């Protein structure tokens, strides 16, 4: 039977009285976390050096007690804070042992009857180990990390691997089968991987043979699918286990048997089935580890080393707090960029030059009004029909409701029937629209100057004419970022610009538009339009991609306008190749109405 699970109802646990008060505080702290892991609120926890009954931890079902051996903690108990998930990796084996015992407390919901054969009970409890851990991982997937962290201590204690060379696993069918259940069973249960247990699997097959191993594997895989409270099935599987191995079900395998005093030692020195040579060597010399013991140690050490390199599960609250802090920092950066770019009287030195203004043409004025009407149409939402009933008019009278009311009155009951029905159609609020346009003004983008300047004016004035609550802003980006139109201020004139820069500050342009329009904040139809060939230096491209990914993750649509099929837009944007640059304003308008129509659904 397992060294860390005691089904004996008379077992009381070790009487451990720690000398340092920190152990009592730590026991209480562990107990506070147990209800979440075990889904039970009646468990007691004792953490102290020497606790656990010789194992890293032990569960006593009769007393609802979990003991954890403080010698496996590995850190000062006064510094342990189990409520902080980021602190648990410091003592991962001890926390894994606690998690393992919590799994027993939750999923080992059966007890062997008093008259059950001891050999069958021992086999059933052996199969319970991988079955319970598999059930715990299915219920709490993050616990897999902690169960892996303690597998070395738990399995080594069950197999007496490091305690005494004389009791270490030998090359016998019983020891090989025991090892197979504990390690290969955990691999089938999802706690370990088959690659990790492959070295010991080969040795086990050499001892048992492929046919016997396949039969045992079928037994433990059936156990993995057994319900927590199905003790009858577990005992039946334990009996099958004994039959496959040919062991006596009425003999307790944990009871040592004395050797026959009349048997003479083997003078030939031939190896016995355990892998040793009892006929040679000094009686006091420690036996060499068997190949099975070496394989077990290699597997357990390999798993422990791999777990030490793995990232432990993170605290959801800490992850959420870090994500919020990151989002707040990005939002603050965007606000600063918006104030820097759109503030009146901003810097006018350097390149990225504006080229003056002009009066909008009649075609541009018409285009602005056409776009405004298109936005009005896209923002229309069907009114929501709500049906309600009442005891009195107004409404449509339903005869079924009248008869129900009369029947209730005749029976002397309280009248609850509501015979009048009516349908109310409630208008739905039109979602606001936020559109930002950023145009690259490097030397290769001269074709866009006139068309983007016109599109920026059309878009800003369409936002003024439409009934949809809309805001737009447009910037050019090169060595600097300059505004063409500002949010909430439709321009009376078209602002023109030049395109002769040799640098593209797209990260600042995206931040400025985000900060001015709130493109990263949900609650509106949001569209970002970038007019560029995508030919950037390495660092602006990396930073721009990061900011674009943030906007897309928040739900902002991104349209990339270009004229060349060999251009290199940032990843994740919807690319539209303009065969005729004069259709720039039309393409932006179509994208804006599509974004509004999508949000209005």
Protein Blocks (a to p, Z undefined) as FASTA:
>chain_A
ZZkbcfbfkbgbjadddfblklmmmmmmmmmmmmmmnopakbccdddehihnhpabdcdf
klopacddfklnopafklpcfklmklmmmmmmmmmmmmmmmmmmmmmmcccdfklcfklm
mmmmmmmmmmmmmmmmmmmmmlmmmmmmmmmmmmmmmnommmpmklgccddfklmmmmmm
mmmmmmmnomacfklmmmmmmmmmmmnopklmmmmmmmmmmmmmpcfklmklmmmmmmmm
mmmnopafkbcfklccdddfkbccdfklpacfkopafkgcjfkbccdddfklmmmmmmmm
mmmmmmmmpccdddfklmmmmmmmmmmmmmmmmmmmmmmmmpghiafehehiaebjaddd
fklmmmmmmmmmmmmmmmpccddddddddfbdcddddfklmmmmmmmmmnopacfbdfbc
cddddddddddddddddddfbfklmmmmmmmmmmmmmmmmmmmmpmbdcddddddddfbc
cdfbdghiacfbdcddddfbfbdcfklmmmmmmmmnopmbghiacddddddehiacfklm
mmmmmmmmmmmmnopacddddfbfkbccdehiacdddfblklmmmmmmmmmmmmmmmmmZ
Z
